[in-house]
Amino acid sequence: MKRLESFRLLIKLLFAFCNTGKRIQEILSVVVAVALMVTDLCYLIYYFQLESIGVILLSGCAGIVSADFSSGLLHWAADTWVITVYNVFLRKITSQHNFFPK
C-alpha cells in the first residue's frame, strides 16, 4: 500500500511540473524530429546506389558497435566516478546546507 501511495505522489509531482508551455515544447520537438527523419529518409532513398550496399551494412554495424561501446563507457564512468566525486567533494558542501539527508 505504501508503494502505491509513493507512486501516486510521483504522478502528482510529474503533473505539477507539466504545464502548457512544456507540452507545446514537447509537441514541437516531436514534430521537428519526425520532419528531420523524413527528410533524411528522402535523401537516403534519392542517393541510394545498390553498388554501395556493402559499405552501408558495414557502416551500420560499426555505428551500432560504437554506440554500444560509448553508452557502456558513459554508464561505467557515471557509476564509478559520480559517487566518488560526490563522496569526496560534494558531501561536505551539501551536509552544511542540508540538501540531502545523511
Secondary structure by P-SEA (a helix, b strand, c coil): caaaaaaaaaaaaaaaaccaaaaaaaaaaaaaaaaaaaaaaaaaaaaccccaaaaaaaaaaaaaaaaaaaaaaaaaaaaccaaaaaacccaaaaaaaccccc
